[in-house]
Amino acid sequence: MIVEFTVIVPTYNRGRMLRSALETVRGQKLQDWECFVVDDGSTDETPRVIQSFSADARFRLIRSEKNEGMNASRNKALRLAQGRFVTFLDSDDLWLPERLFAFQERAQSSPEAGFLFSNAYLLRFGRIVGTLFDPKRDIPEGVVPGWYAIGESRLPYVTTNVAIRREAFERWGVFRTEMRTLDTELFARFLARGLPVAAVRRPLSVRRMHEGQLTVRYAENFKEGMIALDSSGAPENVRRDIREAAACEMALYLIKAGRPEEARPFLLETLGDKAKSRPEWKLSLAPRPILLALKALRALWLRLRYLPLFSPPDFQEALQAIAPLLDQEKVSH
């Protein structure tokens, strides 16, 4: 039976967070969906959490006996998908109740679009600390080059905020399973084939920022980002600029994580003689204790700056919407 949305939730050993994520699917204003929860060989309470949703036939479990990676998990669900659009929810993220309804409205107003994405709130330290992108920023829409999917300078999306027409997977394939930390390659490939883009500037999800995310595997991220670049159809001058920008970004992440000794050889390997002229190189020379102290000060500043009582009204409203789920996670921990 055709439904409006197929929701795909891959998960691995995130039982507490998974329960919250699935509750936000069940709580959607638009109820025309099916949801595949793909347990990628979890050894925690994940199977029990999924079983607690089994009374609702729209939730369907797929279980892998061993951990195969998020993209292999998504592909298993894609083979069974019946939605007009396929959309994704990472098991550590949350949707707001209007999420699917707003995507349906955007799809109806831009029927040519096959790649939709929205804004999101960022959750850190138990509070909303910002949005994924400034809703006033310039965002290209329609048919765009494939390399626009790489990085956040042009299309500021994350997978939890994306919906894609199911026909695109039938035409151009599924996720590459050798990629274990990123899924950018598929999006770059689809845009390079001419899949039109449409954006929703309103935040419709809550993206958690925490140390357990795959995005902290910096070296793998860079390698897989370059695979995506290969699929994007970018000309050589664009490839060079993107590679350099990605290398500097990854080095900065390493430095912020208190790992400057890894940033320097990474810059040398990727940029060669140009590495030592970059500000990231100079920053990496700072003593590690100073970098960690700066990181701690920044965390304290964020905690104080975004105290819920003094946050913008929409930040407070979003936090109130998910607060019961976050409280339940603490109880079940």
C-alpha positions in Angstrom: 0.0 0.0 0.0 1.4 3.4 -1.0 1.9 5.9 1.8 3.2 9.4 1.7 6.4 8.8 3.7 8.7 5.9 4.4 10.7 6.7 7.5 14.0 4.9 7.9 15.6 4.7 11.3 19.0 2.8 11.5 20.2 2.2 15.0 23.0 0.6 16.9 23.2 0.4 20.7 21.2 3.5 21.3 18.2 2.1 23.1 17.3 5.1 25.3 17.7 7.6 22.5 15.9 5.3 20.1 12.7 5.2 22.2 12.6 9.0 22.1 13.2 9.2 18.4 10.4 6.7 17.7 8.0 8.5 20.0 8.5 11.6 17.8 7.6 9.6 14.7 4.4 8.3 16.4 3.6 11.9 17.5 3.6 13.4 14.0 0.6 15.5 13.0 0.6 13.8 9.6 0.0 10.1 10.2 0.4 8.8 6.6 3.7 6.9 7.0 5.4 3.6 7.5 8.6 3.3 9.7 11.4 0.8 9.3 13.6 0.5 12.3 16.8 -1.3 11.4 18.6 -2.7 14.4 22.2 -3.1 13.2 23.2 -5.9 15.5 22.7 -4.1 18.8 23.7 -5.7 22.1 21.8 -3.4 24.5 18.1 -2.9 25.2 17.4 -1.8 21.6 15.4 -5.0 20.6 13.2 -4.5 23.7 12.6 -0.9 22.8 11.6 -1.7 19.3 9.3 -4.4 20.5 7.4 -1.9 22.6 6.2 -0.2 19.4 5.1 -3.4 17.7 1.4 -2.9 18.5 1.4 -0.1 15.8 1.7 -2.0 12.5 3.3 1.0 10.9 6.5 0.3 12.8 8.4 -2.6 11.2 11.6 -4.2 12.5 14.6 -5.3 10.4 17.4 -6.9 12.4 20.9 -7.6 11.3 22.8 -10.3 13.2 26.0 -8.4 13.1 26.9 -4.7 12.7 27.0 -3.8 9.0 26.9 0.0 9.1 24.2 2.6 8.7 24.2 2.7 5.0 23.7 -1.1 4.7 20.9 -0.7 7.2 19.2 2.0 5.2 19.4 -0.1 2.0 17.6 -3.0 3.6 14.7 -0.7 4.4 14.8 0.9 0.9 14.1 -2.5 -0.7 10.8 -2.6 1.1 9.8 1.1 1.0 6.3 2.0 -0.2 6.4 5.8 0.4 6.2 8.4 -2.2 9.1 10.0 -0.3 11.8 8.3 1.7 12.9 10.2 4.7 15.4 9.6 7.5 15.7 9.9 11.2 19.0 9.1 13.0 18.2 7.3 16.3 19.9 10.0 18.4 17.8 12.8 16.9 14.2 14.0 17.3 11.4 15.3 15.1 9.0 18.0 16.0 5.3 17.2 15.5 4.9 19.3 12.3 7.9 17.7 10.5 6.2 15.4 8.0 3.2 17.7 7.5 5.5 20.6 6.6 7.5 18.4 4.2 4.2 17.3 2.5 3.2 21.0 2.1 6.6 21.8 0.6 6.4 18.9 -1.8 3.0 20.0 -2.9 4.1 23.6 -3.5 7.2 22.4 -5.5 6.0 19.2 -7.2 9.2 19.1 -9.3 11.5 18.8 -6.3 12.9 15.4 -5.4 15.4 16.4 -2.6 13.8 18.2 0.3 15.5 19.3 3.5 14.7 21.5 6.4 16.3 23.5 9.2 16.9 22.0 12.7 17.4 23.0 16.3 20.7 22.0 17.8 20.6 20.3 21.3 23.6 20.4 23.5 24.1 20.4 27.2 20.4 19.7 27.6 19.3 23.0 25.9 18.8 24.4 22.5 21.9 26.3 21.4 21.0 27.4 17.9 19.8 26.3 14.6 21.5 24.3 11.8 21.5 27.4 9.5 20.3 31.0 9.5 16.8 30.9 7.9 17.6 34.2 6.1 20.7 32.8 4.3 20.8 32.2 0.6 20.1 28.6 -0.3 20.1 27.5 -4.0 17.1 25.5 -5.1 16.0 23.7 -8.3 18.6 21.7 -10.3 22.1 22.4 -8.8 25.6 20.9 -9.3 26.3 17.7 -7.5 29.1 19.2 -5.4 26.6 21.5 -3.7 25.8 18.4 -1.5 29.3 18.4 -0.1 29.9 20.6 3.0 27.5 23.1 4.4 28.4 26.2 2.4 25.7 25.8 -0.2 23.1 23.2 1.0 23.2 23.1 4.9 21.4 19.8 5.4 21.9 16.7 7.6 20.3 13.4 6.9 17.7 13.6 9.7 16.3 16.6 7.8 16.2 15.1 4.3 13.4 13.5 2.2 13.9 12.1 -1.3 11.4 10.9 -3.9 11.5 7.1 -3.9 11.8 7.0 -7.7 15.3 8.5 -7.4 16.6 5.4 -5.6 15.1 3.3 -8.4 16.8 5.3 -11.1 20.2 6.0 -9.5 20.8 3.4 -6.9 21.1 3.2 -3.1 23.7 4.0 -0.5 27.3 2.8 -0.9 27.8 0.3 1.9 31.6 0.7 2.1 31.0 4.2 3.5 30.6 3.8 7.2 30.4 7.4 8.6 28.9 9.6 5.8 26.1 9.4 3.3 27.0 12.4 1.3 28.0 10.4 -1.7 24.4 9.4 -2.5 23.2 13.0 -2.3 26.0 14.3 -4.5 25.3 11.5 -7.0 21.6 12.3 -7.1 22.1 16.0 -7.5 24.6 15.4 -10.2 21.9 13.5 -12.1 19.6 16.5 -11.9 17.3 15.8 -8.9 15.8 19.2 -8.0 16.2 20.7 -4.5 13.7 22.5 -2.3 14.4 23.8 1.2 12.2 24.4 4.3 13.8 27.2 6.3 11.8 26.4 9.5 13.4 24.1 12.1 11.4 20.8 12.1 13.8 18.5 14.0 16.2 18.6 17.0 19.7 17.4 16.2 21.7 16.2 19.3 25.3 17.2 19.5 27.3 14.6 21.5 30.6 12.7 21.6 29.1 9.4 20.4 28.3 10.7 16.9 29.9 9.1 13.9 30.8 12.7 12.7 33.7 12.7 15.2 35.6 10.1 13.2 37.4 12.8 11.3 39.9 10.9 9.1 37.1 8.6 7.9 34.9 11.5 7.3 37.5 13.2 5.1 38.2 10.1 3.1 34.5 9.5 2.5 33.9 13.1 1.7 36.4 12.8 -1.1 34.5 9.7 -2.5 31.4 11.9 -2.6 33.4 14.5 -4.4 34.3 11.9 -7.0 30.6 11.2 -7.6 29.6 14.9 -7.8 30.8 15.7 -11.3 32.9 18.7 -10.0 35.5 20.2 -12.4 39.1 20.0 -11.4 39.3 23.6 -10.0 36.2 23.0 -7.9 37.6 19.7 -6.7 40.8 21.3 -5.6 39.0 24.1 -3.6 36.6 21.7 -1.9 39.4 19.3 -1.0 41.4 22.1 0.6 38.5 23.5 2.5 37.5 20.1 3.8 41.0 19.3 4.9 41.2 22.6 6.9 37.8 22.0 8.4 38.8 18.5 9.5 42.0 19.8 11.0 40.1 22.4 12.9 37.8 19.7 14.3 40.8 17.8 15.5 42.3 20.8 17.2 39.0 21.6 18.9 38.9 18.0 20.1 42.3 18.5 21.8 44.2 16.5 19.2 46.5 19.0 17.5 49.2 16.4 17.1 46.9 14.6 14.6 46.0 17.8 12.8 49.5 18.7 11.6 50.4 15.4 9.8 46.8 15.4 8.4 47.3 18.9 6.9 50.8 18.0 5.5 49.4 14.8 3.9 46.4 16.6 2.3 47.8 20.0 1.5 51.6 19.5 1.1 53.7 22.6 1.3 50.7 24.9 1.6 49.8 23.4 5.0 52.2 25.5 7.1 50.7 28.7 5.8 47.2 27.9 7.0 45.9 29.4 10.2 44.8 25.9 11.3 48.5 24.9 11.3 49.4 27.8 13.5 46.6 27.1 15.9 47.7 23.5 16.1 51.0 24.6 17.6 49.3 25.8 20.8 49.9 23.6 23.8 47.2 20.9 24.2 46.2 22.0 27.8 45.5 25.5 26.4 43.3 24.1 23.6 41.4 21.9 26.1 40.9 24.9 28.4 39.6 27.0 25.5 37.2 24.1 24.7 35.9 24.0 28.3 35.5 27.8 28.3 33.5 27.7 25.1 31.2 24.9 26.6 30.6 27.1 29.7 29.9 30.1 27.5 27.3 28.1 25.5 25.7 26.8 28.7 25.3 30.3 30.0 24.4 32.0 26.8 21.5 29.6 26.1 20.0 29.2 29.5 16.4 28.2 28.6 14.8 31.0 30.6 16.6 33.6 28.4 16.4 31.8 25.1 14.2 33.0 22.1 10.6 31.9 22.4 10.9 29.3 19.6 13.9 27.7 21.4 11.9 27.5 24.5 8.9 26.0 22.7 11.1 23.3 21.0 12.7 22.4 24.3 9.4 22.1 26.0 8.2 19.8 23.2 11.0 17.3 23.7 11.6 17.8 27.5 9.3 14.8 28.6 11.3 12.5 26.3 14.6 13.7 27.7 13.4 13.4 31.2 12.3 9.8 30.5 15.8 9.0 29.2 17.2 10.0 32.5 14.8 7.8 34.4 15.5 4.8 32.3 19.3 5.2 32.4 
